[in-house]
Amino acid sequence: MKKLQKLKIVNILLFLLVLLIWTGCKTENIKPVTESVKDLTGTWKIVNANRNGKSLLPLVDSNYINFNKFNIVFKDDSYTLVNPLPFIVSQNGTYSLDNPQYPFTITFKQTGATTSVSTAFNYPIVNGVRILTLVFSPGCPQNTYSYSLQKVN
């Protein structure tokens, strides 16, 4: 009789174990999060400028080149340069991203130009602030410039 009672308890425990395993192994359907389209609309100012890894901000501050006065304004598919300085383009025009959700390249086309200029594009959030980083080499391939811009408005 005791054997039958022990066998009954073991069967109940096995049944509960199988029940726990069966109810605990549900597959969860996780929907992927859709990345938002990157919006550049607004005015951007330079917060960091490097040439070949060396900061240009303390070195250049004259009436002709002043990083504090430079702005680039993105609106719709166009851009406007305010107080131009050595940049990937020298005139206003249009721009496009290689992929609106996951951009790696930004392409500028100056008004009246037949060709466009593309450069590396990075759009991280640093210390809670969106930063736009452009890396380019205008003219001389030995010099690589990196401008980090922050949205003004």
CORFENHU-V792014 format. One record per residue. N is the residue number from 1. RES is the residue in three letters. PSI is psi as a letter, one per 40 degrees, with the letter a starting at -180 (999 if undefined). D_CENTER is the distance of its C-alpha to the mean C-alpha in whole Angstrom. Layout:
BEGIN
n=N res=RES psi=PSI d_center=D_CENTER
n=N res=RES psi=PSI d_center=D_CENTER
END
This chain:
BEGIN
n=1 res=MET psi=d d_center=73
n=2 res=LYS psi=d d_center=70
n=3 res=LYS psi=d d_center=69
n=4 res=LEU psi=d d_center=68
n=5 res=GLN psi=d d_center=67
n=6 res=LYS psi=d d_center=64
n=7 res=LEU psi=d d_center=63
n=8 res=LYS psi=d d_center=63
n=9 res=ILE psi=d d_center=60
n=10 res=VAL psi=d d_center=59
n=11 res=ASN psi=d d_center=58
n=12 res=ILE psi=d d_center=57
n=13 res=LEU psi=d d_center=54
n=14 res=LEU psi=d d_center=53
n=15 res=PHE psi=d d_center=53
n=16 res=LEU psi=d d_center=51
n=17 res=LEU psi=d d_center=48
n=18 res=VAL psi=d d_center=48
n=19 res=LEU psi=d d_center=47
n=20 res=LEU psi=d d_center=45
n=21 res=ILE psi=d d_center=43
n=22 res=TRP psi=d d_center=43
n=23 res=THR psi=d d_center=41
n=24 res=GLY psi=e d_center=39
n=25 res=CYS psi=f d_center=37
n=26 res=LYS psi=h d_center=36
n=27 res=THR psi=h d_center=33
n=28 res=GLU psi=h d_center=30
n=29 res=ASN psi=h d_center=28
n=30 res=ILE psi=h d_center=24
n=31 res=LYS psi=h d_center=22
n=32 res=PRO psi=i d_center=19
n=33 res=VAL psi=h d_center=16
n=34 res=THR psi=h d_center=15
n=35 res=GLU psi=h d_center=11
n=36 res=SER psi=i d_center=11
n=37 res=VAL psi=h d_center=10
n=38 res=LYS psi=h d_center=8
n=39 res=ASP psi=h d_center=10
n=40 res=LEU psi=e d_center=11
n=41 res=THR psi=h d_center=14
n=42 res=GLY psi=a d_center=16
n=43 res=THR psi=h d_center=17
n=44 res=TRP psi=h d_center=15
n=45 res=LYS psi=i d_center=17
n=46 res=ILE psi=h d_center=16
n=47 res=VAL psi=e d_center=16
n=48 res=ASN psi=h d_center=16
n=49 res=ALA psi=h d_center=18
n=50 res=ASN psi=i d_center=19
n=51 res=ARG psi=h d_center=21
n=52 res=ASN psi=f d_center=22
n=53 res=GLY psi=e d_center=21
n=54 res=LYS psi=h d_center=23
n=55 res=SER psi=h d_center=22
n=56 res=LEU psi=e d_center=23
n=57 res=LEU psi=d d_center=23
n=58 res=PRO psi=e d_center=27
n=59 res=LEU psi=d d_center=28
n=60 res=VAL psi=h d_center=28
n=61 res=ASP psi=g d_center=29
n=62 res=SER psi=a d_center=32
n=63 res=ASN psi=d d_center=33
n=64 res=TYR psi=d d_center=31
n=65 res=ILE psi=h d_center=28
n=66 res=ASN psi=h d_center=26
n=67 res=PHE psi=d d_center=22
n=68 res=ASN psi=d d_center=23
n=69 res=LYS psi=e d_center=24
n=70 res=PHE psi=h d_center=22
n=71 res=ASN psi=i d_center=19
n=72 res=ILE psi=h d_center=18
n=73 res=VAL psi=h d_center=18
n=74 res=PHE psi=h d_center=16
n=75 res=LYS psi=h d_center=18
n=76 res=ASP psi=b d_center=18
n=77 res=ASP psi=e d_center=18
n=78 res=SER psi=i d_center=19
n=79 res=TYR psi=i d_center=19
n=80 res=THR psi=h d_center=21
n=81 res=LEU psi=h d_center=22
n=82 res=VAL psi=h d_center=23
n=83 res=ASN psi=g d_center=26
n=84 res=PRO psi=i d_center=24
n=85 res=LEU psi=i d_center=24
n=86 res=PRO psi=h d_center=23
n=87 res=PHE psi=i d_center=20
n=88 res=ILE psi=d d_center=19
n=89 res=VAL psi=i d_center=21
n=90 res=SER psi=e d_center=24
n=91 res=GLN psi=i d_center=25
n=92 res=ASN psi=i d_center=23
n=93 res=GLY psi=a d_center=22
n=94 res=THR psi=i d_center=20
n=95 res=TYR psi=i d_center=16
n=96 res=SER psi=i d_center=15
n=97 res=LEU psi=i d_center=11
n=98 res=ASP psi=d d_center=13
n=99 res=ASN psi=h d_center=11
n=100 res=PRO psi=d d_center=10
n=101 res=GLN psi=d d_center=9
n=102 res=TYR psi=g d_center=7
n=103 res=PRO psi=h d_center=7
n=104 res=PHE psi=e d_center=8
n=105 res=THR psi=h d_center=10
n=106 res=ILE psi=h d_center=11
n=107 res=THR psi=h d_center=15
n=108 res=PHE psi=h d_center=17
n=109 res=LYS psi=h d_center=21
n=110 res=GLN psi=i d_center=24
n=111 res=THR psi=h d_center=26
n=112 res=GLY psi=e d_center=29
n=113 res=ALA psi=i d_center=28
n=114 res=THR psi=d d_center=28
n=115 res=THR psi=i d_center=25
n=116 res=SER psi=i d_center=22
n=117 res=VAL psi=h d_center=19
n=118 res=SER psi=i d_center=16
n=119 res=THR psi=i d_center=14
n=120 res=ALA psi=i d_center=11
n=121 res=PHE psi=h d_center=8
n=122 res=ASN psi=i d_center=5
n=123 res=TYR psi=f d_center=3
n=124 res=PRO psi=i d_center=4
n=125 res=ILE psi=h d_center=7
n=126 res=VAL psi=h d_center=10
n=127 res=ASN psi=f d_center=14
n=128 res=GLY psi=e d_center=13
n=129 res=VAL psi=h d_center=12
n=130 res=ARG psi=h d_center=8
n=131 res=ILE psi=h d_center=8
n=132 res=LEU psi=h d_center=7
n=133 res=THR psi=h d_center=9
n=134 res=LEU psi=h d_center=11
n=135 res=VAL psi=h d_center=13
n=136 res=PHE psi=i d_center=17
n=137 res=SER psi=g d_center=20
n=138 res=PRO psi=h d_center=22
n=139 res=GLY psi=c d_center=26
n=140 res=CYS psi=h d_center=27
n=141 res=PRO psi=e d_center=25
n=142 res=GLN psi=e d_center=26
n=143 res=ASN psi=h d_center=24
n=144 res=THR psi=h d_center=20
n=145 res=TYR psi=i d_center=18
n=146 res=SER psi=h d_center=15
n=147 res=TYR psi=h d_center=14
n=148 res=SER psi=h d_center=12
n=149 res=LEU psi=i d_center=12
n=150 res=GLN psi=i d_center=12
n=151 res=LYS psi=h d_center=13
n=152 res=VAL psi=d d_center=17
n=153 res=ASN psi=999 d_center=18
END
